[in-house]
Amino acid sequence: MKLITAAALSLAMMTGAALAQATSSNNPGETKDFWSDKAMVGALYTDDSMTTLRTGDDFKAAWTAMTPDSQAAMKKQCEAEDNRGTNAEAICSQIMTN
């Protein structure tokens, strides 16, 4: 009985780790979708629904308040081919000029 319980627990732990890895963006070549992540880009918007971008000095102040790592990751996503022609175009335009 102990062997079956240990085997089941081991299988459950391996399955959980596999699922976590499949949904993670820790792969070096993979980019994360920041555009719907309020924790990441919420400060760049004027509203909680993230529909109106800040402009001018307000955008620049919010952008410079972000960590250099966050800025670099967002720039990388903006440069990704799959962002062309998407709703990320407006925010990327602002990011790439700051």
Backbone as XML, in Angstrom:
<?xml version="1.0"?>
<chain id="A" units="angstrom">
  <residue number="1" name="MET">
    <atom name="N" x="0.824" y="-1.195" z="0.000"/>
    <atom name="CA" x="0.000" y="0.000" z="0.000"/>
    <atom name="C" x="0.869" y="1.260" z="0.000"/>
  </residue>
  <residue number="2" name="LYS">
    <atom name="N" x="1.958" y="1.228" z="0.792"/>
    <atom name="CA" x="2.847" y="2.388" z="0.833"/>
    <atom name="C" x="3.497" y="2.621" z="-0.522"/>
  </residue>
  <residue number="3" name="LEU">
    <atom name="N" x="3.809" y="1.567" z="-1.242"/>
    <atom name="CA" x="4.437" y="1.688" z="-2.555"/>
    <atom name="C" x="3.484" y="2.344" z="-3.558"/>
  </residue>
  <residue number="4" name="ILE">
    <atom name="N" x="2.221" y="1.963" z="-3.511"/>
    <atom name="CA" x="1.233" y="2.551" z="-4.419"/>
    <atom name="C" x="1.037" y="4.030" z="-4.102"/>
  </residue>
  <residue number="5" name="THR">
    <atom name="N" x="0.977" y="4.372" z="-2.833"/>
    <atom name="CA" x="0.823" y="5.769" z="-2.435"/>
    <atom name="C" x="2.029" y="6.590" z="-2.867"/>
  </residue>
  <residue number="6" name="ALA">
    <atom name="N" x="3.213" y="6.052" z="-2.662"/>
    <atom name="CA" x="4.438" y="6.755" z="-3.056"/>
    <atom name="C" x="4.494" y="6.934" z="-4.568"/>
  </residue>
  <residue number="7" name="ALA">
    <atom name="N" x="4.095" y="5.922" z="-5.315"/>
    <atom name="CA" x="4.093" y="6.010" z="-6.779"/>
    <atom name="C" x="3.090" y="7.054" z="-7.256"/>
  </residue>
  <residue number="8" name="ALA">
    <atom name="N" x="1.915" y="7.077" z="-6.653"/>
    <atom name="CA" x="0.895" y="8.054" z="-7.034"/>
    <atom name="C" x="1.355" y="9.476" z="-6.728"/>
  </residue>
  <residue number="9" name="LEU">
    <atom name="N" x="1.973" y="9.649" z="-5.575"/>
    <atom name="CA" x="2.484" y="10.968" z="-5.199"/>
    <atom name="C" x="3.585" y="11.415" z="-6.149"/>
  </residue>
  <residue number="10" name="SER">
    <atom name="N" x="4.462" y="10.502" z="-6.501"/>
    <atom name="CA" x="5.551" y="10.815" z="-7.417"/>
    <atom name="C" x="5.007" y="11.211" z="-8.789"/>
  </residue>
  <residue number="11" name="LEU">
    <atom name="N" x="4.030" y="10.469" z="-9.272"/>
    <atom name="CA" x="3.419" y="10.779" z="-10.558"/>
    <atom name="C" x="2.736" y="12.142" z="-10.527"/>
  </residue>
  <residue number="12" name="ALA">
    <atom name="N" x="2.040" y="12.445" z="-9.456"/>
    <atom name="CA" x="1.366" y="13.739" z="-9.326"/>
    <atom name="C" x="2.369" y="14.886" z="-9.325"/>
  </residue>
  <residue number="13" name="MET">
    <atom name="N" x="3.490" y="14.692" z="-8.652"/>
    <atom name="CA" x="4.506" y="15.750" z="-8.599"/>
    <atom name="C" x="5.130" y="15.966" z="-9.974"/>
  </residue>
  <residue number="14" name="MET">
    <atom name="N" x="5.391" y="14.898" z="-10.716"/>
    <atom name="CA" x="5.980" y="15.024" z="-12.044"/>
    <atom name="C" x="5.001" y="15.680" z="-13.010"/>
  </residue>
  <residue number="15" name="THR">
    <atom name="N" x="3.724" y="15.348" z="-12.915"/>
    <atom name="CA" x="2.713" y="15.944" z="-13.776"/>
    <atom name="C" x="2.591" y="17.441" z="-13.506"/>
  </residue>
  <residue number="16" name="GLY">
    <atom name="N" x="2.587" y="17.830" z="-12.243"/>
    <atom name="CA" x="2.520" y="19.250" z="-11.886"/>
    <atom name="C" x="3.707" y="20.019" z="-12.405"/>
  </residue>
  <residue number="17" name="ALA">
    <atom name="N" x="4.894" y="19.447" z="-12.305"/>
    <atom name="CA" x="6.100" y="20.112" z="-12.803"/>
    <atom name="C" x="6.050" y="20.252" z="-14.317"/>
  </residue>
  <residue number="18" name="ALA">
    <atom name="N" x="5.547" y="19.237" z="-15.005"/>
    <atom name="CA" x="5.449" y="19.302" z="-16.463"/>
    <atom name="C" x="4.460" y="20.377" z="-16.894"/>
  </residue>
  <residue number="19" name="LEU">
    <atom name="N" x="3.336" y="20.464" z="-16.203"/>
    <atom name="CA" x="2.364" y="21.509" z="-16.538"/>
    <atom name="C" x="2.917" y="22.895" z="-16.260"/>
  </residue>
  <residue number="20" name="ALA">
    <atom name="N" x="3.618" y="23.056" z="-15.165"/>
    <atom name="CA" x="4.204" y="24.360" z="-14.843"/>
    <atom name="C" x="5.229" y="24.758" z="-15.888"/>
  </residue>
  <residue number="21" name="GLN">
    <atom name="N" x="6.006" y="23.815" z="-16.355"/>
    <atom name="CA" x="7.019" y="24.123" z="-17.355"/>
    <atom name="C" x="6.367" y="24.492" z="-18.685"/>
  </residue>
  <residue number="22" name="ALA">
    <atom name="N" x="5.273" y="23.856" z="-19.023"/>
    <atom name="CA" x="4.606" y="24.124" z="-20.296"/>
    <atom name="C" x="3.994" y="25.515" z="-20.341"/>
  </residue>
  <residue number="23" name="THR">
    <atom name="N" x="3.656" y="26.089" z="-19.199"/>
    <atom name="CA" x="3.024" y="27.400" z="-19.191"/>
    <atom name="C" x="3.987" y="28.506" z="-18.792"/>
  </residue>
  <residue number="24" name="SER">
    <atom name="N" x="5.242" y="28.183" z="-18.578"/>
    <atom name="CA" x="6.221" y="29.162" z="-18.137"/>
    <atom name="C" x="6.873" y="29.856" z="-19.317"/>
  </residue>
  <residue number="25" name="SER">
    <atom name="N" x="7.361" y="31.075" z="-19.103"/>
    <atom name="CA" x="8.094" y="31.799" z="-20.132"/>
    <atom name="C" x="9.564" y="31.891" z="-19.769"/>
  </residue>
  <residue number="26" name="ASN">
    <atom name="N" x="10.081" y="30.878" z="-19.111"/>
    <atom name="CA" x="11.481" y="30.884" z="-18.716"/>
    <atom name="C" x="12.403" y="30.412" z="-19.820"/>
  </residue>
  <residue number="27" name="ASN">
    <atom name="N" x="11.861" y="29.987" z="-20.951"/>
    <atom name="CA" x="12.696" y="29.548" z="-22.054"/>
    <atom name="C" x="13.337" y="30.771" z="-22.690"/>
  </residue>
  <residue number="28" name="PRO">
    <atom name="N" x="14.649" y="30.735" z="-22.943"/>
    <atom name="CA" x="15.360" y="31.914" z="-23.441"/>
    <atom name="C" x="14.797" y="32.493" z="-24.729"/>
  </residue>
  <residue number="29" name="GLY">
    <atom name="N" x="14.326" y="31.661" z="-25.654"/>
    <atom name="CA" x="13.833" y="32.164" z="-26.925"/>
    <atom name="C" x="12.366" y="32.542" z="-26.909"/>
  </residue>
  <residue number="30" name="GLU">
    <atom name="N" x="11.682" y="32.291" z="-25.826"/>
    <atom name="CA" x="10.245" y="32.511" z="-25.736"/>
    <atom name="C" x="9.951" y="33.882" z="-25.131"/>
  </residue>
  <residue number="31" name="THR">
    <atom name="N" x="8.965" y="34.584" z="-25.698"/>
    <atom name="CA" x="8.569" y="35.871" z="-25.141"/>
    <atom name="C" x="7.261" y="35.724" z="-24.387"/>
  </residue>
  <residue number="32" name="LYS">
    <atom name="N" x="7.083" y="36.524" z="-23.369"/>
    <atom name="CA" x="5.870" y="36.499" z="-22.563"/>
    <atom name="C" x="4.928" y="37.579" z="-23.083"/>
  </residue>
  <residue number="33" name="ASP">
    <atom name="N" x="3.630" y="37.321" z="-23.023"/>
    <atom name="CA" x="2.650" y="38.316" z="-23.440"/>
    <atom name="C" x="2.380" y="39.261" z="-22.276"/>
  </residue>
  <residue number="34" name="PHE">
    <atom name="N" x="2.997" y="40.440" z="-22.341"/>
    <atom name="CA" x="2.862" y="41.429" z="-21.274"/>
    <atom name="C" x="1.615" y="42.283" z="-21.441"/>
  </residue>
  <residue number="35" name="TRP">
    <atom name="N" x="1.052" y="42.309" z="-22.615"/>
    <atom name="CA" x="0.042" y="43.312" z="-22.946"/>
    <atom name="C" x="-1.244" y="43.155" z="-22.161"/>
  </residue>
  <residue number="36" name="SER">
    <atom name="N" x="-1.523" y="41.986" z="-21.636"/>
    <atom name="CA" x="-2.728" y="41.809" z="-20.827"/>
    <atom name="C" x="-2.402" y="41.652" z="-19.338"/>
  </residue>
  <residue number="37" name="ASP">
    <atom name="N" x="-1.158" y="41.841" z="-18.974"/>
    <atom name="CA" x="-0.694" y="41.673" z="-17.595"/>
    <atom name="C" x="-0.688" y="43.025" z="-16.883"/>
  </residue>
  <residue number="38" name="LYS">
    <atom name="N" x="-1.726" y="43.264" z="-16.057"/>
    <atom name="CA" x="-1.846" y="44.557" z="-15.361"/>
    <atom name="C" x="-0.640" y="44.857" z="-14.482"/>
  </residue>
  <residue number="39" name="ALA">
    <atom name="N" x="-0.080" y="43.838" z="-13.877"/>
    <atom name="CA" x="1.080" y="44.058" z="-13.006"/>
    <atom name="C" x="2.259" y="44.593" z="-13.808"/>
  </residue>
  <residue number="40" name="MET">
    <atom name="N" x="2.357" y="44.194" z="-15.069"/>
    <atom name="CA" x="3.488" y="44.609" z="-15.886"/>
    <atom name="C" x="3.238" y="45.941" z="-16.589"/>
  </residue>
  <residue number="41" name="VAL">
    <atom name="N" x="2.108" y="46.094" z="-17.232"/>
    <atom name="CA" x="1.884" y="47.283" z="-18.064"/>
    <atom name="C" x="0.796" y="48.214" z="-17.566"/>
  </residue>
  <residue number="42" name="GLY">
    <atom name="N" x="0.150" y="47.877" z="-16.478"/>
    <atom name="CA" x="-0.957" y="48.693" z="-15.983"/>
    <atom name="C" x="-0.595" y="50.148" z="-15.746"/>
  </residue>
  <residue number="43" name="ALA">
    <atom name="N" x="0.623" y="50.404" z="-15.310"/>
    <atom name="CA" x="1.053" y="51.782" z="-15.035"/>
    <atom name="C" x="1.163" y="52.632" z="-16.302"/>
  </residue>
  <residue number="44" name="LEU">
    <atom name="N" x="1.232" y="51.972" z="-17.454"/>
    <atom name="CA" x="1.343" y="52.704" z="-18.718"/>
    <atom name="C" x="-0.012" y="53.185" z="-19.234"/>
  </residue>
  <residue number="45" name="TYR">
    <atom name="N" x="-1.075" y="52.786" z="-18.547"/>
    <atom name="CA" x="-2.436" y="53.156" z="-18.935"/>
    <atom name="C" x="-3.037" y="54.132" z="-17.929"/>
  </residue>
  <residue number="46" name="THR">
    <atom name="N" x="-4.020" y="54.883" z="-18.386"/>
    <atom name="CA" x="-4.679" y="55.853" z="-17.509"/>
    <atom name="C" x="-5.841" y="55.245" z="-16.743"/>
  </residue>
  <residue number="47" name="ASP">
    <atom name="N" x="-6.269" y="54.048" z="-17.127"/>
    <atom name="CA" x="-7.452" y="53.446" z="-16.522"/>
    <atom name="C" x="-7.207" y="51.973" z="-16.179"/>
  </residue>
  <residue number="48" name="ASP">
    <atom name="N" x="-8.031" y="51.449" z="-15.258"/>
    <atom name="CA" x="-7.897" y="50.060" z="-14.825"/>
    <atom name="C" x="-8.233" y="49.052" z="-15.914"/>
  </residue>
  <residue number="49" name="SER">
    <atom name="N" x="-9.051" y="49.433" z="-16.879"/>
    <atom name="CA" x="-9.414" y="48.505" z="-17.954"/>
    <atom name="C" x="-8.342" y="48.442" z="-19.042"/>
  </residue>
  <residue number="50" name="MET">
    <atom name="N" x="-7.300" y="49.237" z="-18.882"/>
    <atom name="CA" x="-6.159" y="49.267" z="-19.802"/>
    <atom name="C" x="-6.605" y="49.493" z="-21.261"/>
  </residue>
  <residue number="51" name="THR">
    <atom name="N" x="-7.378" y="50.545" z="-21.451"/>
    <atom name="CA" x="-7.826" y="50.882" z="-22.805"/>
    <atom name="C" x="-7.225" y="52.193" z="-23.298"/>
  </residue>
  <residue number="52" name="THR">
    <atom name="N" x="-6.797" y="53.063" z="-22.382"/>
    <atom name="CA" x="-6.255" y="54.365" z="-22.781"/>
    <atom name="C" x="-4.822" y="54.498" z="-22.293"/>
  </residue>
  <residue number="53" name="LEU">
    <atom name="N" x="-3.886" y="54.555" z="-23.247"/>
    <atom name="CA" x="-2.475" y="54.702" z="-22.894"/>
    <atom name="C" x="-2.172" y="56.102" z="-22.389"/>
  </residue>
  <residue number="54" name="ARG">
    <atom name="N" x="-1.250" y="56.184" z="-21.482"/>
    <atom name="CA" x="-0.731" y="57.493" z="-21.087"/>
    <atom name="C" x="0.019" y="58.068" z="-22.282"/>
  </residue>
  <residue number="55" name="THR">
    <atom name="N" x="0.189" y="59.363" z="-22.294"/>
    <atom name="CA" x="0.904" y="59.997" z="-23.396"/>
    <atom name="C" x="2.001" y="60.908" z="-22.851"/>
  </residue>
  <residue number="56" name="GLY">
    <atom name="N" x="2.902" y="61.262" z="-23.723"/>
    <atom name="CA" x="3.937" y="62.245" z="-23.409"/>
    <atom name="C" x="4.713" y="61.972" z="-22.141"/>
  </residue>
  <residue number="57" name="ASP">
    <atom name="N" x="4.801" y="63.007" z="-21.307"/>
    <atom name="CA" x="5.585" y="62.924" z="-20.077"/>
    <atom name="C" x="5.020" y="61.905" z="-19.084"/>
  </residue>
  <residue number="58" name="ASP">
    <atom name="N" x="3.685" y="61.731" z="-19.074"/>
    <atom name="CA" x="3.082" y="60.739" z="-18.178"/>
    <atom name="C" x="3.533" y="59.322" z="-18.542"/>
  </residue>
  <residue number="59" name="PHE">
    <atom name="N" x="3.556" y="59.031" z="-19.839"/>
    <atom name="CA" x="4.011" y="57.712" z="-20.281"/>
    <atom name="C" x="5.485" y="57.533" z="-19.946"/>
  </residue>
  <residue number="60" name="LYS">
    <atom name="N" x="6.273" y="58.561" z="-20.233"/>
    <atom name="CA" x="7.715" y="58.473" z="-19.979"/>
    <atom name="C" x="7.998" y="58.254" z="-18.492"/>
  </residue>
  <residue number="61" name="ALA">
    <atom name="N" x="7.270" y="58.928" z="-17.623"/>
    <atom name="CA" x="7.470" y="58.764" z="-16.185"/>
    <atom name="C" x="7.127" y="57.347" z="-15.738"/>
  </residue>
  <residue number="62" name="ALA">
    <atom name="N" x="6.023" y="56.797" z="-16.256"/>
    <atom name="CA" x="5.635" y="55.428" z="-15.910"/>
    <atom name="C" x="6.654" y="54.430" z="-16.461"/>
  </residue>
  <residue number="63" name="TRP">
    <atom name="N" x="7.140" y="54.682" z="-17.659"/>
    <atom name="CA" x="8.123" y="53.802" z="-18.296"/>
    <atom name="C" x="9.443" y="53.797" z="-17.520"/>
  </residue>
  <residue number="64" name="THR">
    <atom name="N" x="9.925" y="54.969" z="-17.158"/>
    <atom name="CA" x="11.210" y="55.033" z="-16.455"/>
    <atom name="C" x="11.117" y="54.502" z="-15.025"/>
  </residue>
  <residue number="65" name="ALA">
    <atom name="N" x="9.909" y="54.417" z="-14.480"/>
    <atom name="CA" x="9.734" y="53.855" z="-13.138"/>
    <atom name="C" x="9.842" y="52.326" z="-13.149"/>
  </residue>
  <residue number="66" name="MET">
    <atom name="N" x="9.744" y="51.723" z="-14.323"/>
    <atom name="CA" x="9.848" y="50.266" z="-14.439"/>
    <atom name="C" x="11.306" y="49.838" z="-14.314"/>
  </residue>
  <residue number="67" name="THR">
    <atom name="N" x="11.509" y="48.594" z="-13.930"/>
    <atom name="CA" x="12.869" y="48.069" z="-13.814"/>
    <atom name="C" x="13.485" y="47.928" z="-15.203"/>
  </residue>
  <residue number="68" name="PRO">
    <atom name="N" x="14.805" y="48.026" z="-15.284"/>
    <atom name="CA" x="15.468" y="47.815" z="-16.580"/>
    <atom name="C" x="15.167" y="46.446" z="-17.192"/>
  </residue>
  <residue number="69" name="ASP">
    <atom name="N" x="15.021" y="45.422" z="-16.354"/>
    <atom name="CA" x="14.689" y="44.090" z="-16.863"/>
    <atom name="C" x="13.301" y="44.071" z="-17.497"/>
  </residue>
  <residue number="70" name="SER">
    <atom name="N" x="12.338" y="44.734" z="-16.856"/>
    <atom name="CA" x="10.986" y="44.805" z="-17.413"/>
    <atom name="C" x="10.995" y="45.573" z="-18.723"/>
  </residue>
  <residue number="71" name="GLN">
    <atom name="N" x="11.722" y="46.676" z="-18.750"/>
    <atom name="CA" x="11.814" y="47.455" z="-19.983"/>
    <atom name="C" x="12.428" y="46.634" z="-21.117"/>
  </residue>
  <residue number="72" name="ALA">
    <atom name="N" x="13.499" y="45.918" z="-20.826"/>
    <atom name="CA" x="14.172" y="45.111" z="-21.851"/>
    <atom name="C" x="13.261" y="43.996" z="-22.360"/>
  </residue>
  <residue number="73" name="ALA">
    <atom name="N" x="12.538" y="43.359" z="-21.456"/>
    <atom name="CA" x="11.632" y="42.274" z="-21.855"/>
    <atom name="C" x="10.504" y="42.805" z="-22.732"/>
  </residue>
  <residue number="74" name="MET">
    <atom name="N" x="9.976" y="43.968" z="-22.376"/>
    <atom name="CA" x="8.894" y="44.538" z="-23.171"/>
    <atom name="C" x="9.401" y="44.988" z="-24.539"/>
  </residue>
  <residue number="75" name="LYS">
    <atom name="N" x="10.590" y="45.561" z="-24.586"/>
    <atom name="CA" x="11.163" y="45.941" z="-25.886"/>
    <atom name="C" x="11.378" y="44.715" z="-26.757"/>
  </residue>
  <residue number="76" name="LYS">
    <atom name="N" x="11.836" y="43.630" z="-26.143"/>
    <atom name="CA" x="12.045" y="42.390" z="-26.891"/>
    <atom name="C" x="10.728" y="41.907" z="-27.482"/>
  </residue>
  <residue number="77" name="GLN">
    <atom name="N" x="9.655" y="41.979" z="-26.699"/>
    <atom name="CA" x="8.360" y="41.544" z="-27.207"/>
    <atom name="C" x="7.897" y="42.471" z="-28.331"/>
  </residue>
  <residue number="78" name="CYS">
    <atom name="N" x="8.157" y="43.752" z="-28.198"/>
    <atom name="CA" x="7.772" y="44.688" z="-29.257"/>
    <atom name="C" x="8.509" y="44.394" z="-30.560"/>
  </residue>
  <residue number="79" name="GLU">
    <atom name="N" x="9.733" y="43.926" z="-30.446"/>
    <atom name="CA" x="10.526" y="43.624" z="-31.632"/>
    <atom name="C" x="10.164" y="42.283" z="-32.264"/>
  </residue>
  <residue number="80" name="ALA">
    <atom name="N" x="9.412" y="41.465" z="-31.553"/>
    <atom name="CA" x="9.032" y="40.145" z="-32.062"/>
    <atom name="C" x="8.124" y="40.282" z="-33.275"/>
  </residue>
  <residue number="81" name="GLU">
    <atom name="N" x="8.346" y="39.455" z="-34.237"/>
    <atom name="CA" x="7.582" y="39.485" z="-35.487"/>
    <atom name="C" x="6.087" y="39.319" z="-35.257"/>
  </residue>
  <residue number="82" name="ASP">
    <atom name="N" x="5.698" y="38.498" z="-34.277"/>
    <atom name="CA" x="4.286" y="38.211" z="-34.081"/>
    <atom name="C" x="3.499" y="39.360" z="-33.470"/>
  </residue>
  <residue number="83" name="ASN">
    <atom name="N" x="4.146" y="40.462" z="-33.125"/>
    <atom name="CA" x="3.426" y="41.618" z="-32.589"/>
    <atom name="C" x="3.011" y="42.602" z="-33.672"/>
  </residue>
  <residue number="84" name="ARG">
    <atom name="N" x="3.475" y="42.409" z="-34.861"/>
    <atom name="CA" x="3.139" y="43.346" z="-35.930"/>
    <atom name="C" x="1.681" y="43.184" z="-36.317"/>
  </residue>
  <residue number="85" name="GLY">
    <atom name="N" x="0.971" y="44.289" z="-36.366"/>
    <atom name="CA" x="-0.429" y="44.277" z="-36.751"/>
    <atom name="C" x="-1.374" y="43.877" z="-35.625"/>
  </residue>
  <residue number="86" name="THR">
    <atom name="N" x="-0.902" y="43.889" z="-34.391"/>
    <atom name="CA" x="-1.761" y="43.520" z="-33.268"/>
    <atom name="C" x="-2.117" y="44.764" z="-32.471"/>
  </residue>
  <residue number="87" name="ASN">
    <atom name="N" x="-2.906" y="44.563" z="-31.413"/>
    <atom name="CA" x="-3.267" y="45.696" z="-30.569"/>
    <atom name="C" x="-2.088" y="46.170" z="-29.739"/>
  </residue>
  <residue number="88" name="ALA">
    <atom name="N" x="-0.976" y="45.465" z="-29.779"/>
    <atom name="CA" x="0.222" y="45.887" z="-29.065"/>
    <atom name="C" x="0.969" y="46.980" z="-29.831"/>
  </residue>
  <residue number="89" name="GLU">
    <atom name="N" x="0.544" y="47.245" z="-31.032"/>
    <atom name="CA" x="1.225" y="48.212" z="-31.890"/>
    <atom name="C" x="1.303" y="49.600" z="-31.240"/>
  </residue>
  <residue number="90" name="ALA">
    <atom name="N" x="0.227" y="50.062" z="-30.632"/>
    <atom name="CA" x="0.212" y="51.398" z="-30.035"/>
    <atom name="C" x="1.172" y="51.487" z="-28.846"/>
  </residue>
  <residue number="91" name="ILE">
    <atom name="N" x="1.121" y="50.495" z="-27.968"/>
    <atom name="CA" x="1.998" y="50.539" z="-26.807"/>
    <atom name="C" x="3.460" y="50.370" z="-27.236"/>
  </residue>
  <residue number="92" name="CYS">
    <atom name="N" x="3.701" y="49.519" z="-28.237"/>
    <atom name="CA" x="5.075" y="49.333" z="-28.710"/>
    <atom name="C" x="5.614" y="50.608" z="-29.353"/>
  </residue>
  <residue number="93" name="SER">
    <atom name="N" x="4.758" y="51.321" z="-30.025"/>
    <atom name="CA" x="5.179" y="52.581" z="-30.625"/>
    <atom name="C" x="5.671" y="53.537" z="-29.543"/>
  </residue>
  <residue number="94" name="GLN">
    <atom name="N" x="4.945" y="53.623" z="-28.436"/>
    <atom name="CA" x="5.337" y="54.478" z="-27.309"/>
    <atom name="C" x="6.630" y="53.977" z="-26.658"/>
  </residue>
  <residue number="95" name="ILE">
    <atom name="N" x="6.708" y="52.661" z="-26.456"/>
    <atom name="CA" x="7.869" y="52.072" z="-25.788"/>
    <atom name="C" x="9.134" y="52.300" z="-26.590"/>
  </residue>
  <residue number="96" name="MET">
    <atom name="N" x="9.065" y="52.083" z="-27.884"/>
    <atom name="CA" x="10.263" y="52.159" z="-28.711"/>
    <atom name="C" x="10.752" y="53.601" z="-28.904"/>
  </residue>
  <residue number="97" name="THR">
    <atom name="N" x="9.931" y="54.587" z="-28.588"/>
    <atom name="CA" x="10.383" y="55.974" z="-28.715"/>
    <atom name="C" x="10.900" y="56.519" z="-27.395"/>
  </residue>
  <residue number="98" name="ASN">
    <atom name="N" x="10.813" y="55.750" z="-26.311"/>
    <atom name="CA" x="11.318" y="56.185" z="-25.007"/>
    <atom name="C" x="12.629" y="55.527" z="-24.664"/>
  </residue>
</chain>
